[in-house]
Amino acid sequence: MTSTARTAAFSDVDETLIRVKSMFRFLEFYLRERGEPPATYERLMGELRQAAHRGAPRSDINRHYYRLLRGESARRLATAGRRWFVAQWREPAEGLYIPEVEEALAAHRKAGRQLVLVSGSFFAPLDPIAADMSATAVLATRPVIRRGDLTGEILAPMIGETKGRAVRLTAHVAGTDLQGSWAYGDHSSDLSMLQAVGHPVAVGDDPELAAHTTAPGWARLMPGPVRR
């Protein structure tokens, strides 16, 4: 029997654990705090939407996002990230977390499994989520920082195949049994991470992931209606 001490639960964050895309929601918050008009955020988002419309890969859009933060202080971003997280709890509607996934990950922690968040987002919005969820580790996109400021470049987008490689490397270093481990993802770009473990869980209705859920070991989790 596999010991839970040697297993883990790996989870995507945006639209898997939380309802929103943290990078974009944080950027909107950060610009507003800095005194920028709403048009600034819309202009920057328009650039990203145009890239997506032209068929740019998610990894390229991810890189483009971090170029928007060139010259920003890493410390200031981290501090703003904590304020952003607190502000999410003041939203009157649905709340930040998807309850079904939050509860599943809490059950894994209670069973003694390590919780590892895996995301194309970065430290500012992710660190407070990781702390709140008592995550053991975060595998995320790492902006290049020089003299305390972001250069606009990143080491590698934590998207697609990179997620699977990061999960396997992390498991190898930690001595984690991947066949006894779980992973949660909502999009086809999470597929390599899901295929790295013995218990993959497709969250939501992505058709490519849904096609895999008939395979042995796969499960599907369909979030219910928003709880008011």
N, CA, C and O of each residue as an XYZ file, in Angstrom:
912
protein
N       0.850     -1.194      0.000
C       0.000      0.000      0.000
C       0.885      1.243      0.000
O       1.895      1.285      0.704
N       0.512      2.258     -0.788
C       1.300      3.475     -0.889
C       1.075      4.351      0.327
O      -0.069      4.602      0.706
N       2.154      4.821      0.946
C       2.046      5.743      2.075
C       1.714      7.130      1.566
O       2.331      7.606      0.614
N       0.719      7.801      2.206
C       0.365      9.149      1.768
C       1.506     10.120      1.995
O       1.538     11.179      1.368
N       2.457      9.786      2.883
C       3.592     10.663      3.131
C       4.495     10.758      1.904
O       5.294     11.688      1.788
N       4.370      9.798      0.991
C       5.190      9.800     -0.213
C       4.372     10.170     -1.454
O       4.835     10.001     -2.582
N       3.181     10.665     -1.244
C       2.339     11.055     -2.369
C       1.980     12.531     -2.255
O       2.201     13.167     -1.224
N       1.424     13.059     -3.337
C       1.121     14.484     -3.377
C      -0.139     14.728     -4.185
O      -0.596     13.869     -4.938
N      -0.686     15.916     -4.011
C      -1.761     16.412     -4.859
C      -1.237     17.656     -5.561
O      -0.914     18.651     -4.913
N      -1.154     17.598     -6.889
C      -0.705     18.724     -7.704
C      -1.943     19.403     -8.283
O      -2.849     18.732     -8.776
N      -1.980     20.721     -8.224
C      -3.175     21.400     -8.729
C      -2.827     22.657     -9.510
O      -2.050     23.495     -9.054
N      -3.416     22.775    -10.696
C      -3.443     24.048    -11.401
C      -4.208     25.037    -10.515
O      -4.931     24.631     -9.605
N      -4.048     26.320    -10.782
C      -4.681     27.332     -9.931
C      -5.829     28.040    -10.654
O      -6.988     27.914    -10.257
N      -5.508     28.781    -11.709
C      -6.531     29.593    -12.369
C      -7.615     28.736    -13.002
O      -7.334     27.868    -13.829
N      -8.851     28.987    -12.607
C     -10.046     28.312    -13.108
C     -10.057     26.816    -12.802
O     -10.852     26.061    -13.362
N      -9.162     26.400    -11.902
C      -9.195     25.047    -11.345
C      -9.445     25.144     -9.850
O     -10.446     24.633     -9.348
N      -8.532     25.802     -9.137
C      -8.711     26.037     -7.702
C      -9.463     27.336     -7.446
O     -10.305     27.405     -6.550
N      -9.159     28.368     -8.236
C      -9.861     29.644     -8.079
C     -10.667     29.942     -9.342
O     -10.408     29.388    -10.411
N     -11.642     30.821     -9.193
C     -12.581     31.074    -10.292
C     -12.013     31.991    -11.370
O     -12.534     32.022    -12.484
N     -10.971     32.725    -11.063
C     -10.501     33.774    -11.965
C      -9.114     33.444    -12.503
O      -8.453     32.515    -12.038
N      -8.690     34.225    -13.493
C      -7.310     34.161    -13.979
C      -6.501     35.143    -13.131
O      -6.616     36.358    -13.296
N      -5.695     34.617    -12.241
C      -5.051     35.451    -11.228
C      -4.152     36.532    -11.825
O      -4.119     37.650    -11.312
N      -3.432     36.225    -12.885
C      -2.526     37.201    -13.485
C      -3.275     38.456    -13.919
O      -2.847     39.579    -13.651
N      -4.399     38.244    -14.591
C      -5.133     39.378    -15.145
C      -5.906     40.123    -14.054
O      -5.938     41.353    -14.041
N      -6.526     39.372    -13.143
C      -7.242     40.027    -12.059
C      -6.282     40.833    -11.181
O      -6.614     41.928    -10.728
N      -5.086     40.277    -10.945
C      -4.096     41.007    -10.155
C      -3.627     42.262    -10.899
O      -3.499     43.328    -10.298
N      -3.370     42.135    -12.201
C      -2.899     43.283    -12.975
C      -3.908     44.424    -12.918
O      -3.530     45.585    -12.760
N      -5.174     44.098    -13.045
C      -6.218     45.120    -12.967
C      -6.180     45.813    -11.598
O      -6.256     47.039    -11.515
N      -6.064     45.027    -10.541
C      -5.992     45.559     -9.181
C      -4.755     46.442     -9.012
O      -4.841     47.537     -8.456
N      -3.620     45.968     -9.487
C      -2.355     46.676     -9.311
C      -2.370     48.023    -10.031
O      -1.935     49.033     -9.477
N      -2.861     48.035    -11.242
C      -2.926     49.286    -11.990
C      -3.880     50.270    -11.328
O      -3.602     51.467    -11.264
N      -4.999     49.764    -10.841
C      -5.958     50.636    -10.163
C      -5.348     51.238     -8.899
O      -5.525     52.425     -8.621
N      -4.627     50.408     -8.132
C      -3.950     50.903     -6.931
C      -2.917     51.968     -7.267
O      -2.692     52.897     -6.491
N      -2.304     51.828     -8.406
C      -1.242     52.754     -8.826
C      -1.817     54.051     -9.383
O      -1.076     54.979     -9.706
N      -3.143     54.109     -9.493
C      -3.788     55.322     -9.968
C      -4.018     55.382    -11.463
O      -4.365     56.434    -12.000
N      -3.828     54.254    -12.144
C      -4.045     54.221    -13.590
C      -5.542     54.188    -13.892
O      -6.307     53.574    -13.148
N      -5.967     54.838    -14.970
C      -7.376     54.772    -15.360
C      -7.716     53.385    -15.899
O      -6.823     52.663    -16.343
N      -9.005     52.998    -15.867
C      -9.396     51.687    -16.391
C      -8.956     51.461    -17.831
O      -8.739     50.321    -18.244
N      -8.823     52.542    -18.597
C      -8.427     52.407    -20.001
C      -7.033     51.796    -20.143
O      -6.744     51.152    -21.152
N      -6.175     51.987    -19.154
C      -4.824     51.420    -19.231
C      -4.889     49.895    -19.225
O      -4.248     49.228    -20.037
N      -5.674     49.359    -18.297
C      -5.829     47.905    -18.233
C      -6.455     47.370    -19.516
O      -6.010     46.353    -20.048
N      -7.479     48.047    -20.012
C      -8.150     47.593    -21.236
C      -7.191     47.615    -22.424
O      -7.235     46.729    -23.278
N      -6.327     48.623    -22.477
C      -5.356     48.694    -23.580
C      -4.381     47.520    -23.519
O      -4.115     46.875    -24.532
N      -3.855     47.249    -22.335
C      -2.900     46.158    -22.193
C      -3.556     44.804    -22.449
O      -2.957     43.925    -23.070
N      -4.781     44.641    -21.971
C      -5.490     43.397    -22.225
C      -5.806     43.245    -23.707
O      -5.824     42.137    -24.243
N      -6.057     44.382    -24.364
C      -6.320     44.339    -25.798
C      -5.136     43.788    -26.563
O      -5.313     43.060    -27.540
N      -3.919     44.127    -26.128
C      -2.720     43.594    -26.776
C      -2.661     42.071    -26.636
O      -2.322     41.362    -27.583
N      -2.994     41.581    -25.439
C      -2.958     40.143    -25.208
C      -4.065     39.434    -25.990
O      -3.852     38.350    -26.532
N      -5.228     40.045    -26.045
C      -6.340     39.439    -26.807
C      -6.002     39.365    -28.285
O      -6.310     38.375    -28.948
N      -5.369     40.407    -28.803
C      -4.986     40.398    -30.219
C      -3.994     39.278    -30.504
O      -4.077     38.610    -31.534
N      -3.059     39.080    -29.586
C      -2.086     38.002    -29.765
C      -2.789     36.656    -29.774
O      -2.468     35.790    -30.587
N      -3.753     36.476    -28.868
C      -4.511     35.220    -28.823
C      -5.321     35.037    -30.104
O      -5.406     33.932    -30.639
N      -5.912     36.123    -30.591
C      -6.719     36.056    -31.817
C      -5.862     35.679    -33.019
O      -6.341     35.035    -33.952
N      -4.601     36.081    -32.994
C      -3.695     35.735    -34.104
C      -3.203     34.295    -33.993
O      -2.478     33.808    -34.859
N      -3.603     33.625    -32.925
C      -3.223     32.224    -32.762
C      -1.920     32.018    -32.031
O      -1.324     30.944    -32.115
N      -1.465     33.036    -31.311
C      -0.216     32.895    -30.555
C      -0.378     31.815    -29.489
O      -1.422     31.748    -28.841
N       0.627     30.973    -29.296
C       0.554     29.943    -28.258
C       0.394     30.580    -26.877
O       0.785     31.727    -26.659
N      -0.186     29.817    -25.951
C      -0.342     30.314    -24.586
C       0.992     30.722    -23.974
O       1.062     31.678    -23.203
N       2.038     30.000    -24.318
C       3.354     30.319    -23.760
C       3.820     31.697    -24.212
O       4.443     32.418    -23.433
N       3.529     32.079    -25.466
C       3.921     33.405    -25.960
C       3.117     34.501    -25.272
O       3.656     35.556    -24.938
N       1.832     34.251    -25.061
C       0.991     35.232    -24.369
C       1.463     35.391    -22.934
O       1.452     36.490    -22.380
N       1.880     34.275    -22.338
C       2.411     34.315    -20.986
C       3.658     35.210    -20.934
O       3.791     36.043    -20.037
N       4.556     35.038    -21.884
C       5.764     35.870    -21.934
C       5.409     37.341    -22.135
O       6.010     38.220    -21.517
N       4.432     37.604    -22.998
C       4.000     38.979    -23.269
C       3.501     39.634    -21.987
O       3.797     40.801    -21.728
N       2.752     38.897    -21.193
C       2.220     39.442    -19.939
C       3.348     39.970    -19.058
O       3.256     41.079    -18.531
N       4.396     39.195    -18.896
C       5.470     39.602    -17.984
C       6.278     40.776    -18.515
O       6.914     41.493    -17.743
N       6.255     40.975    -19.826
C       6.905     42.165    -20.369
C       6.175     43.434    -19.935
O       6.765     44.514    -19.883
N       4.885     43.293    -19.624
C       4.109     44.442    -19.136
C       4.590     44.889    -17.759
O       4.345     46.025    -17.353
N       5.271     44.001    -17.041
C       5.724     44.306    -15.683
C       7.202     44.705    -15.638
O       7.790     44.781    -14.560
N       7.794     44.958    -16.788
C       9.206     45.356    -16.827
C       9.427     46.603    -15.965
O       8.702     47.591    -16.085
N      10.445     46.539    -15.092
C      10.776     47.689    -14.261
C      10.025     47.771    -12.949
O      10.322     48.631    -12.120
N       9.050     46.887    -12.743
C       8.287     46.922    -11.494
C       9.079     46.267    -10.365
O       9.783     45.280    -10.578
N       8.955     46.825     -9.169
C       9.635     46.292     -8.001
C       9.017     44.970     -7.573
O       7.801     44.875     -7.407
N       9.851     43.950     -7.393
C       9.352     42.647     -6.945
C       8.729     42.771     -5.565
O       7.700     42.153     -5.292
N       9.338     43.558     -4.698
C       8.782     43.719     -3.351
C       7.425     44.404     -3.396
O       6.499     44.014     -2.684
N       7.311     45.429     -4.237
C       6.034     46.138     -4.342
C       4.950     45.224     -4.902
O       3.805     45.268     -4.454
N       5.306     44.408     -5.870
C       4.340     43.473     -6.439
C       3.894     42.452     -5.393
O       2.708     42.136     -5.295
N       4.842     41.940     -4.614
C       4.494     40.953     -3.588
C       3.558     41.554     -2.544
O       2.599     40.909     -2.121
N       3.834     42.779     -2.130
C       2.977     43.450     -1.150
C       1.589     43.687     -1.728
O       0.581     43.495     -1.048
N       1.545     44.105     -2.990
C       0.251     44.317     -3.651
C      -0.508     43.006     -3.798
O      -1.737     42.978     -3.731
N       0.239     41.911     -3.999
C      -0.406     40.605     -4.116
C      -1.147     40.216     -2.852
O      -2.234     39.641     -2.916
N      -0.567     40.527     -1.705
C      -1.242     40.220     -0.447
C      -2.498     41.068     -0.292
O      -3.520     40.584      0.194
N      -2.425     42.325     -0.702
C      -3.626     43.178     -0.635
C      -4.684     42.699     -1.627
O      -5.878     42.706     -1.331
N      -4.227     42.285     -2.803
C      -5.165     41.754     -3.807
C      -5.918     40.547     -3.258
O      -7.133     40.438     -3.426
N      -5.198     39.644     -2.602
C      -5.836     38.451     -2.057
C      -6.886     38.813     -1.017
O      -7.987     38.263     -1.030
N      -6.559     39.724     -0.124
C      -7.526     40.166      0.889
C      -8.751     40.781      0.220
O      -9.884     40.566      0.651
N      -8.504     41.553     -0.844
C      -9.617     42.216     -1.538
C     -10.576     41.219     -2.167
O     -11.765     41.506     -2.301
N     -10.074     40.044     -2.558
C     -10.951     39.045     -3.174
C     -12.033     38.581     -2.209
O     -13.133     38.220     -2.627
N     -11.719     38.591     -0.922
C     -12.701     38.138      0.069
C     -13.778     39.169      0.326
O     -14.777     38.883      0.985
N     -13.574     40.377     -0.198
C     -14.586     41.417     -0.051
C     -15.550     41.439     -1.226
O     -16.534     42.178     -1.229
N     -15.246     40.607     -2.234
C     -16.157     40.516     -3.375
C     -17.480     39.929     -2.893
O     -17.476     38.891     -2.231
N     -18.599     40.552     -3.202
C     -19.873     40.106     -2.633
C     -20.490     38.895     -3.313
O     -21.462     38.336     -2.805
N     -19.952     38.482     -4.437
C     -20.631     37.444     -5.209
C     -20.140     36.048     -4.863
O     -20.458     35.534     -3.790
N     -19.372     35.423     -5.750
C     -19.144     33.984     -5.650
C     -17.967     33.571     -4.781
O     -17.871     32.401     -4.410
N     -17.080     34.478     -4.448
C     -15.892     34.088     -3.695
C     -14.771     33.680     -4.628
O     -14.978     33.517     -5.830
N     -13.585     33.517     -4.069
C     -12.409     33.244     -4.888
C     -12.270     31.778     -5.278
O     -12.021     31.472     -6.444
N     -12.425     30.876     -4.326
C     -12.164     29.455     -4.568
C     -13.355     28.738     -5.206
O     -14.510     29.114     -5.011
N     -13.036     27.697     -5.973
C     -14.055     26.754     -6.425
C     -14.203     25.728     -5.305
O     -13.278     24.950     -5.071
N     -15.337     25.704     -4.606
C     -15.454     24.931     -3.369
C     -15.112     23.454     -3.517
O     -14.466     22.878     -2.642
N     -15.537     22.840     -4.611
C     -15.313     21.403     -4.763
C     -13.829     21.062     -4.819
O     -13.395     20.053     -4.262
N     -13.056     21.905     -5.492
C     -11.614     21.655     -5.585
C     -10.935     22.018     -4.274
O     -10.059     21.292     -3.802
N     -11.333     23.131     -3.687
C     -10.777     23.522     -2.386
C     -10.979     22.399     -1.365
O     -10.065     22.076     -0.606
N     -12.170     21.809     -1.347
C     -12.465     20.744     -0.391
C     -11.668     19.480     -0.704
O     -11.200     18.797      0.208
N     -11.513     19.166     -1.995
C     -10.738     17.982     -2.374
C      -9.284     18.129     -1.954
O      -8.685     17.182     -1.445
N      -8.715     19.305     -2.161
C      -7.323     19.520     -1.788
C      -7.150     19.521     -0.271
O      -6.135     19.052      0.245
N      -8.144     20.050      0.438
C      -8.094     20.006      1.906
C      -8.105     18.563      2.394
O      -7.429     18.226      3.365
N      -8.872     17.714      1.720
C      -8.928     16.297      2.103
C      -7.585     15.619      1.869
O      -7.166     14.776      2.662
N      -6.906     15.986      0.779
C      -5.573     15.434      0.530
C      -4.603     15.853      1.630
O      -3.820     15.037      2.115
N      -4.655     17.111      2.018
C      -3.771     17.572      3.093
C      -4.074     16.822      4.387
O      -3.161     16.416      5.106
N      -5.344     16.644      4.674
C      -5.731     15.936      5.893
C      -5.227     14.498      5.875
O      -4.893     13.937      6.918
N      -5.175     13.905      4.683
C      -4.689     12.525      4.542
C      -3.167     12.444      4.596
O      -2.604     11.350      4.572
N      -2.503     13.586      4.667
C      -1.048     13.585      4.787
C      -0.297     13.778      3.486
O       0.930     13.685      3.461
N      -1.018     14.048      2.395
C      -0.343     14.279      1.120
C       0.190     15.703      1.045
O      -0.377     16.627      1.628
N       1.286     15.861      0.320
C       1.823     17.182      0.043
C       0.913     17.876     -0.975
O       0.370     17.222     -1.865
N       0.746     19.186     -0.849
C      -0.028     19.955     -1.813
C       0.913     20.862     -2.584
O       1.614     21.688     -2.000
N       0.924     20.701     -3.909
C       1.807     21.487     -4.774
C       0.955     22.216     -5.807
O       0.241     21.584     -6.585
N       1.031     23.540     -5.813
C       0.312     24.335     -6.805
C       1.192     24.514     -8.035
O       2.393     24.756     -7.916
N       0.590     24.394     -9.219
C       1.338     24.455    -10.481
C       0.628     25.453    -11.385
O      -0.531     25.247    -11.747
N       1.317     26.539    -11.753
C       0.600     27.613    -12.432
C       1.510     28.437    -13.331
O       2.700     28.601    -13.062
N       0.921     28.950    -14.405
C       1.612     29.897    -15.275
C       1.646     31.296    -14.692
O       2.313     32.179    -15.231
N       0.928     31.506    -13.586
C       0.938     32.788    -12.886
C       2.238     32.928    -12.102
O       3.137     32.099    -12.237
N       2.343     33.986    -11.273
C       3.619     34.248    -10.603
C       3.406     34.608     -9.145
O       2.284     34.598     -8.639
N       4.514     34.927     -8.479
C       4.522     34.996     -7.019
C       3.524     35.973     -6.422
O       2.971     35.690     -5.359
N       3.272     37.109     -7.057
C       2.443     38.136     -6.421
C       1.047     37.622     -6.055
O       0.656     37.726     -4.893
N       0.282     37.071     -7.006
C      -1.022     36.529     -6.622
C      -0.966     35.115     -6.052
O      -1.863     34.711     -5.312
N       0.081     34.356     -6.389
C       0.105     32.947     -5.978
C       0.539     32.735     -4.536
O       0.004     31.861     -3.855
N       1.496     33.517     -4.061
C       2.020     33.274     -2.714
C       0.948     33.357     -1.631
O       0.911     32.489     -0.759
N       0.068     34.371     -1.651
C      -0.968     34.383     -0.612
C      -1.963     33.233     -0.739
O      -2.490     32.764      0.270
N      -2.229     32.771     -1.956
C      -3.114     31.613     -2.129
C      -2.443     30.377     -1.559
O      -3.076     29.588     -0.857
N      -1.159     30.206     -1.861
C      -0.416     29.057     -1.355
C      -0.386     29.045      0.167
O      -0.545     27.993      0.787
N      -0.183     30.210      0.766
C      -0.154     30.295      2.227
C      -1.516     29.952      2.805
O      -1.603     29.239      3.804
N      -2.576     30.450      2.189
C      -3.925     30.191      2.684
C      -4.292     28.718      2.565
O      -5.012     28.181      3.407
N      -3.790     28.060      1.507
C      -4.101     26.649      1.280
C      -3.110     25.714      1.971
O      -3.241     24.494      1.875
N      -2.123     26.274      2.662
C      -1.068     25.477      3.308
C      -0.359     24.580      2.302
O      -0.079     23.414      2.580
N      -0.073     25.140      1.128
C       0.631     24.380      0.092
C       2.083     24.158      0.499
O       2.713     25.021      1.110
N       2.591     23.003      0.154
C       3.981     22.664      0.435
C       4.929     23.401     -0.501
O       6.012     23.823     -0.096
N       4.510     23.553     -1.764
C       5.372     24.180     -2.766
C       4.517     24.792     -3.864
O       3.346     24.450     -4.024
N       5.123     25.700     -4.615
C       4.473     26.323     -5.767
C       5.421     26.222     -6.953
O       6.556     26.694     -6.889
N       4.958     25.611     -8.027
C       5.712     25.558     -9.281
C       5.062     26.569    -10.210
O       3.955     26.347    -10.700
N       5.745     27.677    -10.451
C       5.123     28.783    -11.178
C       6.091     29.382    -12.179
O       7.277     29.054    -12.186
N       5.577     30.259    -13.020
C       6.439     31.024    -13.909
C       7.306     31.948    -13.054
O       6.798     32.639    -12.171
N       8.607     31.957    -13.317
C       9.538     32.746    -12.510
C      10.065     33.931    -13.312
O      10.880     33.754    -14.218
N       9.603     35.142    -12.983
C      10.153     36.326    -13.644
C      11.626     36.510    -13.289
O      12.050     36.194    -12.178
N      12.391     37.018    -14.231
C      13.788     37.353    -13.967
C      13.821     38.673    -13.196
O      13.195     39.651    -13.606
N      14.554     38.698    -12.077
C      14.626     39.886    -11.223
C      16.086     40.328    -11.123
O      16.971     39.530    -10.814
N      16.315     41.599    -11.388
C      17.663     42.167    -11.253
C      17.566     43.428    -10.416
O      16.777     44.328    -10.703
N      18.393     43.473     -9.366
C      18.422     44.625     -8.459
C      17.026     44.938     -7.922
O      16.664     46.099     -7.728
N      16.264     43.892     -7.692
C      14.951     44.050     -7.075
C      13.806     44.319     -8.021
O      12.650     44.353     -7.597
N      14.102     44.511     -9.302
C      13.053     44.835    -10.273
C      12.907     43.734    -11.318
O      13.880     43.057    -11.649
N      11.703     43.556    -11.836
C      11.465     42.593    -12.907
C      12.039     43.127    -14.214
O      11.879     44.303    -14.540
N      12.701     42.259    -14.950
C      13.292     42.668    -16.232
C      12.291     42.591    -17.381
O      12.533     43.131    -18.460
N      11.170     41.920    -17.145
C      10.213     41.681    -18.224
C      10.392     40.325    -18.868
O       9.558     39.898    -19.666
N      11.485     39.638    -18.526
C      11.739     38.307    -19.054
C      11.427     37.258    -17.985
O      11.336     37.575    -16.798
N      11.265     36.018    -18.417
C      10.974     34.918    -17.502
C      11.900     33.757    -17.817
O      12.482     33.688    -18.899
N      12.032     32.840    -16.855
C      12.873     31.666    -17.095
C      12.200     30.712    -18.069
O      12.813     30.265    -19.039
N      10.932     30.402    -17.802
C      10.156     29.533    -18.703
C       8.698     29.618    -18.297
O       8.397     29.610    -17.104
N       7.783     29.700    -19.253
C       6.365     29.715    -18.897
C       5.968     28.358    -18.307
O       6.237     27.317    -18.906
N       5.334     28.369    -17.145
C       4.881     27.124    -16.532
C       3.541     26.743    -17.168
O       2.480     26.838    -16.550
N       3.634     26.313    -18.416
C       2.455     26.023    -19.232
C       2.746     24.783    -20.070
O       3.884     24.556    -20.481
N       1.720     23.991    -20.317
C       1.848     22.859    -21.219
C       2.837     21.818    -20.737
O       2.798     21.403    -19.579
N       3.730     21.394    -21.631
C       4.680     20.336    -21.303
C       5.587     20.694    -20.127
O       6.067     19.812    -19.415
N       5.819     21.990    -19.928
C       6.665     22.409    -18.813
C       6.052     21.982    -17.482
O       6.777     21.644    -16.547
N       4.724     21.995    -17.392
C       4.074     21.569    -16.143
C       4.384     20.102    -15.841
O       4.707     19.752    -14.706
N       4.287     19.267    -16.841
C       4.565     17.853    -16.639
C       6.007     17.616    -16.234
O       6.281     16.823    -15.334
N       6.937     18.307    -16.901
C       8.356     18.149    -16.566
C       8.636     18.619    -15.144
O       9.393     17.985    -14.409
N       8.017     19.740    -14.763
C       8.238     20.275    -13.418
C       7.701     19.326    -12.354
O       8.329     19.135    -11.313
N       6.545     18.735    -12.615
C       5.968     17.787    -11.655
C       6.867     16.563    -11.511
O       7.126     16.109    -10.396
N       7.342     16.030    -12.632
C       8.193     14.831    -12.562
C       9.519     15.120    -11.868
O       9.995     14.306    -11.077
N      10.120     16.281    -12.161
C      11.387     16.634    -11.524
C      11.193     16.845    -10.022
O      11.994     16.373     -9.216
N      10.126     17.556     -9.652
C       9.844     17.799     -8.239
C       9.637     16.484     -7.504
O      10.132     16.300     -6.391
N       8.907     15.575     -8.127
C       8.650     14.273     -7.506
C       9.947     13.484     -7.346
O      10.157     12.820     -6.331
N      10.808     13.561     -8.349
C      12.077     12.834     -8.283
C      12.937     13.343     -7.126
O      13.510     12.555     -6.373
N      13.021     14.656     -6.996
C      13.845     15.255     -5.941
C      13.267     14.943     -4.559
O      14.014     14.675     -3.618
N      11.934     14.977     -4.439
C      11.287     14.786     -3.134
C      11.031     13.323     -2.806
O      10.625     13.001     -1.689
N      11.263     12.435     -3.766
C      10.973     11.022     -3.541
C       9.486     10.732     -3.515
O       9.037      9.824     -2.814
N       8.717     11.502     -4.280
C       7.262     11.349     -4.322
C       6.859     10.242     -5.294
O       7.391     10.151     -6.400
N       5.929      9.416     -4.877
C       5.391      8.348     -5.727
C       4.306      8.938     -6.618
O       3.187      9.167     -6.158
N       4.618      9.185     -7.880
C       3.650      9.816     -8.770
C       2.465      8.912     -9.078
O       1.353      9.405     -9.267
N       2.676      7.609     -9.131
C       1.549      6.716     -9.417
C       0.517      6.736     -8.291
O      -0.658      6.451     -8.520
N       0.946      7.064     -7.096
C       0.009      7.175     -5.983
C      -0.454      8.592     -5.744
O      -1.129      8.868     -4.752
N      -0.097      9.503     -6.651
C      -0.411     10.925     -6.477
C      -1.575     11.356     -7.368
O      -2.004     10.629     -8.264
N      -2.069     12.563     -7.092
C      -3.228     13.134     -7.766
C      -2.843     14.435     -8.453
O      -1.870     15.086     -8.071
N      -3.612     14.808     -9.468
C      -3.422     16.117    -10.102
C      -4.778     16.622    -10.587
O      -5.638     15.846    -11.005
N      -4.947     17.940    -10.521
C      -6.199     18.594    -10.904
C      -5.903     19.674    -11.933
O      -4.999     20.487    -11.745
N      -6.671     19.682    -13.025
C      -6.505     20.703    -14.049
C      -7.787     20.901    -14.825
O      -8.616     19.995    -14.906
N      -7.956     22.087    -15.400
C      -9.211     22.406    -16.089
C      -9.064     22.563    -17.594
O     -10.064     22.691    -18.301
N      -7.817     22.553    -18.102
C      -7.610     22.892    -19.514
C      -6.662     21.887    -20.150
O      -5.866     21.244    -19.466
N      -6.758     21.762    -21.468
C      -5.904     20.811    -22.184
C      -4.420     21.113    -21.988
O      -3.583     20.220    -22.121
N      -4.090     22.369    -21.673
C      -2.684     22.706    -21.415
C      -2.182     22.089    -20.104
O      -0.983     22.114    -19.827
N      -3.092     21.538    -19.302
C      -2.708     20.838    -18.070
C      -2.473     19.345    -18.300
O      -2.146     18.615    -17.364
N      -2.637     18.896    -19.530
C      -2.643     17.468    -19.799
C      -1.340     16.779    -19.401
O      -1.371     15.686    -18.836
N      -0.204     17.397    -19.687
C       1.066     16.738    -19.355
C       1.211     16.563    -17.846
O       1.780     15.567    -17.400
N       0.714     17.497    -17.059
C       0.741     17.368    -15.608
C      -0.194     16.240    -15.160
O       0.169     15.426    -14.310
N      -1.376     16.199    -15.728
C      -2.346     15.170    -15.363
C      -1.841     13.774    -15.719
O      -2.059     12.819    -14.973
N      -1.170     13.661    -16.855
C      -0.676     12.350    -17.288
C       0.546     11.890    -16.490
O       0.964     10.737    -16.596
N       1.114     12.794    -15.695
C       2.296     12.437    -14.915
C       1.957     11.670    -13.644
O       2.842     11.094    -13.012
N       0.664     11.658    -13.261
C       0.278     11.026    -11.992
C      -0.657      9.844    -12.243
O      -1.166      9.647    -13.346
N      -0.864      9.066    -11.180
C      -1.746      7.907    -11.300
C      -3.211      8.218    -11.142
O      -4.061      7.405    -11.506
N      -3.531      9.412    -10.591
C      -4.927      9.782    -10.330
C      -5.207     11.188    -10.866
O      -5.315     12.134    -10.086
N      -5.327     11.334    -12.197
C      -5.634     12.648    -12.767
C      -7.118     12.985    -12.643
O      -7.975     12.115    -12.795
N      -7.413     14.258    -12.365
C      -8.794     14.720    -12.223
C      -9.012     15.900    -13.160
O      -8.360     16.935    -13.024
N      -9.930     15.743    -14.111
C     -10.305     16.820    -15.019
C     -11.393     17.656    -14.351
O     -12.450     17.137    -13.991
N     -11.131     18.941    -14.189
C     -12.088     19.843    -13.543
C     -12.828     20.625    -14.618
O     -12.204     21.294    -15.442
N     -14.155     20.544    -14.614
C     -14.945     21.301    -15.583
C     -15.188     20.551    -16.872
O     -15.148     19.321    -16.905
N     -15.442     21.305    -17.943
C     -15.962     20.690    -19.170
C     -15.060     20.839    -20.385
O     -15.550     20.810    -21.514
N     -13.749     20.998    -20.184
C     -12.849     21.057    -21.336
C     -12.986     19.763    -22.144
O     -12.784     18.678    -21.597
N     -13.328     19.857    -23.446
C     -13.615     18.647    -24.216
C     -12.421     17.714    -24.374
O     -12.589     16.495    -24.373
N     -11.224     18.263    -24.508
C     -10.049     17.399    -24.673
C      -9.781     16.607    -23.400
O      -9.483     15.414    -23.461
N      -9.885     17.268    -22.244
C      -9.693     16.548    -20.989
C     -10.822     15.542    -20.770
O     -10.589     14.430    -20.296
N     -12.044     15.940    -21.117
C     -13.186     15.045    -20.925
C     -13.008     13.746    -21.700
O     -13.448     12.686    -21.255
N     -12.362     13.830    -22.862
C     -12.148     12.633    -23.676
C     -11.225     11.639    -22.994
O     -11.255     10.449    -23.309
N     -10.412     12.108    -22.069
C      -9.475     11.228    -21.365
C     -10.095     10.563    -20.142
O      -9.551      9.594    -19.610
N     -11.233     11.087    -19.700
C     -11.759     10.630    -18.402
C     -12.358      9.229    -18.436
O     -12.737      8.696    -17.393
N     -12.448      8.628    -19.611
C     -12.897      7.238    -19.677
C     -11.743      6.261    -19.452
O     -11.961      5.059    -19.307
N     -10.519      6.782    -19.426
C      -9.344      5.924    -19.231
C      -9.225      5.525    -17.756
O      -9.669      6.264    -16.877
N      -8.633      4.372    -17.484
C      -8.471      3.926    -16.097
C      -7.701      4.952    -15.254
O      -6.704      5.518    -15.702
N      -8.176      5.175    -14.046
C      -7.507      6.078    -13.121
C      -7.980      7.514    -13.196
O      -7.779      8.281    -12.254
N      -8.611      7.895    -14.311
C      -9.066      9.270    -14.481
C     -10.377      9.502    -13.741
O     -11.195      8.595    -13.586
N     -10.556     10.743    -13.288
C     -11.819     11.152    -12.670
C     -12.185     12.525    -13.212
O     -11.353     13.234    -13.778
N     -13.437     12.878    -13.026
C     -13.906     14.183    -13.482
C     -14.646     14.868    -12.351
O     -15.447     14.246    -11.653
N     -14.377     16.149    -12.174
C     -15.033     16.915    -11.126
C     -15.724     18.096    -11.785
O     -15.075     18.959    -12.377
N     -17.036     18.125    -11.679
C     -17.825     19.206    -12.280
C     -18.282     20.145    -11.171
O     -19.141     19.771    -10.373
N     -17.729     21.355    -11.102
C     -18.165     22.298    -10.072
C     -19.647     22.611    -10.205
O     -20.180     22.723    -11.309
N     -20.300     22.750     -9.058
C     -21.724     23.062     -9.042
C     -21.963     24.526     -9.264
O     -21.016     25.275     -9.505
N     -23.207     24.961     -9.192
C     -23.536     26.371     -9.365
C     -22.893     27.217     -8.259
O     -22.581     26.719     -7.177
N     -22.707     28.483     -8.554
C     -22.106     29.400     -7.586
C     -22.935     29.422     -6.315
O     -24.161     29.528     -6.353
N     -22.237     29.320     -5.181
C     -22.927     29.354     -3.901
C     -23.055     30.796     -3.448
O     -22.056     31.511     -3.359
N     -24.240     31.219     -3.169
C     -24.481     32.595     -2.730
C     -24.482     32.671     -1.198
O     -24.669     33.748     -0.634
